Amino acid sequence: MELEERVAELERRVAELEERASAGASEDGGDGGGAGALPAADFWALTGLKERMADAGVADGAVLFTGAVRLPTGEAYEWQYGLATEAVLDADWSEVAESFAALGHPVRMRLLREILGGRRAVAELAALADLGTTGQIYHHLRQLTAAGWLHTAGRGRYEVPPVRVVPLLVALVASRP
């Protein structure tokens, strides 16, 4: 490799490191995640978000979440959503309290996991250990439905609405220590 090419490559790598440092990444490019965490080496989503913010004249930043998911049932979902920081900070956060509260019970979280995994009939859910009686299961399903995390898919069958699959998984990822 000629000297000019080596210098150009070094400049590119330094620029990448500077961008990672300004984004607050750890020195090893990790995202703080554990097993299953994707490498954050090039921050392609963050870079794209910054470019869009600049094009739209958004000065205070933005939040973006995105995902491409294939469930154990074979269903596939792709989703992305972003909001300017100002819109997030100015919103009435109490409006989402019910949604968060619905996720705040271990049985409800288990129900969501089982439903995403393909057990969608109440009879299938009632056959699982540690979920309680059928009446208790219906109580939890009503709470999740009222908060928008589930909807009915026929008599005694529930599913996570397609527009909530990736947000639910994002909430789980964001909640990890």
C-alpha positions in Angstrom: 0.0 0.0 0.0 1.4 3.4 -0.9 1.9 6.1 1.6 -1.0 8.2 0.4 -3.4 5.3 0.7 -2.1 4.4 4.2 -2.6 8.1 5.3 -6.1 8.2 3.8 -7.0 4.9 5.6 -5.7 6.3 8.9 -7.6 9.5 8.5 -10.8 7.5 7.8 -10.2 5.4 10.9 -9.5 8.5 13.1 -12.6 10.2 11.8 -14.6 7.0 12.7 -13.1 6.9 16.2 -13.9 10.6 16.7 -17.5 10.1 15.7 -17.8 7.2 18.1 -16.3 9.2 20.9 -18.6 12.1 20.3 -21.6 9.7 20.3 -20.5 8.5 23.8 -19.6 4.9 22.7 -17.4 2.8 24.9 -13.8 2.4 23.7 -14.4 -1.1 22.5 -17.4 -0.1 20.4 -19.8 -2.0 22.7 -23.2 -0.9 23.5 -23.2 -2.0 27.1 -25.3 -5.1 26.1 -24.4 -8.6 27.0 -24.9 -11.8 25.1 -26.7 -11.2 21.8 -25.7 -7.5 21.6 -24.9 -6.3 18.1 -21.6 -4.6 17.6 -21.9 -0.8 17.5 -18.7 -0.3 15.5 -20.0 2.0 12.8 -23.1 3.6 14.4 -24.9 3.4 11.0 -28.4 4.1 12.5 -27.0 7.0 14.6 -25.2 8.4 11.6 -28.4 8.2 9.5 -30.4 9.9 12.3 -27.9 12.8 12.6 -28.1 13.3 8.8 -31.9 13.4 8.8 -31.9 15.8 11.8 -29.5 18.1 9.9 -31.7 17.9 6.8 -34.8 18.7 8.8 -33.2 21.5 10.9 -33.7 19.6 14.2 -31.2 21.2 16.5 -31.9 19.5 19.9 -31.6 15.9 18.8 -34.0 13.1 18.3 -34.8 9.6 19.5 -35.1 6.7 17.0 -36.0 3.1 17.5 -36.1 0.5 14.8 -36.2 -3.2 14.4 -36.4 -6.1 12.0 -37.9 -9.1 13.8 -38.7 -12.7 13.0 -40.7 -14.4 15.7 -40.5 -18.1 16.6 -43.9 -18.4 14.8 -42.2 -17.2 11.5 -44.0 -13.9 11.5 -41.7 -11.0 10.5 -42.0 -7.4 11.4 -40.1 -4.3 10.4 -40.6 -1.0 12.2 -39.0 2.3 12.9 -40.2 5.4 14.7 -38.5 8.6 15.6 -39.3 11.8 17.5 -37.5 15.1 18.0 -36.2 15.4 21.6 -38.3 18.5 22.1 -41.5 16.6 21.3 -40.6 13.8 23.7 -39.7 16.2 26.5 -42.8 18.4 26.0 -45.3 15.6 25.8 -47.5 14.7 28.8 -45.7 11.6 30.1 -48.7 10.7 32.3 -50.5 9.7 29.1 -48.2 6.6 28.8 -48.3 5.6 32.5 -51.1 3.0 31.8 -49.0 1.4 29.1 -46.0 1.1 31.3 -48.1 -0.1 34.3 -49.5 -2.9 32.2 -45.9 -4.2 31.6 -45.2 -4.0 35.3 -46.4 -7.4 36.3 -44.4 -10.6 35.9 -47.4 -12.7 34.7 -48.3 -10.1 32.1 -44.7 -10.1 30.8 -44.8 -13.9 30.6 -48.2 -13.8 28.8 -46.7 -11.4 26.2 -43.7 -13.7 25.7 -45.9 -16.8 25.3 -48.2 -15.0 22.9 -45.3 -13.8 20.8 -44.0 -17.4 20.9 -47.2 -18.7 19.4 -49.4 -19.6 22.4 -52.4 -17.4 21.6 -55.4 -19.2 22.9 -56.5 -18.7 26.5 -56.7 -22.5 26.8 -53.0 -22.9 25.8 -52.0 -20.1 28.3 -54.0 -21.6 31.1 -52.2 -25.0 30.7 -48.9 -23.3 31.5 -47.6 -23.4 35.1 -47.4 -20.3 37.3 -49.9 -18.1 35.4 -52.8 -18.5 37.8 -56.4 -19.4 37.2 -58.2 -18.8 34.0 -60.0 -15.8 35.6 -56.6 -14.4 36.7 -55.2 -14.9 33.1 -58.3 -13.1 31.7 -57.7 -10.2 34.1 -54.1 -9.8 32.9 -55.1 -10.1 29.3 -57.7 -7.3 29.8 -55.0 -5.1 31.3 -52.7 -5.7 28.4 -55.5 -5.2 25.9 -56.6 -1.9 27.5 -53.1 -0.6 27.3 -52.7 -1.6 23.6 -50.1 -4.4 24.0 -52.6 -7.0 22.9 -55.8 -7.3 20.8 -58.2 -10.1 20.4 -57.7 -12.3 17.3 -60.9 -14.3 17.6 -62.8 -16.0 20.4 -60.3 -16.6 23.2 -57.3 -15.8 21.1 -54.9 -12.9 21.6 -52.0 -11.4 19.7 -49.6 -8.5 20.0 -50.6 -5.9 17.3 -48.0 -5.7 14.6 -47.3 -2.1 15.3 -46.5 -3.0 19.0 -44.1 -6.0 18.4 -40.9 -3.9 17.8 -41.8 -1.3 20.5 -42.3 -4.0 23.0 -39.0 -5.6 22.2 -37.4 -2.1 22.3 -38.8 -1.5 25.8 -37.4 -4.8 26.9 -33.9 -4.0 25.5 -34.0 -0.5 27.0 -35.0 -1.9 30.4 -31.9 -4.1 30.7 -29.4 -3.0 33.3 
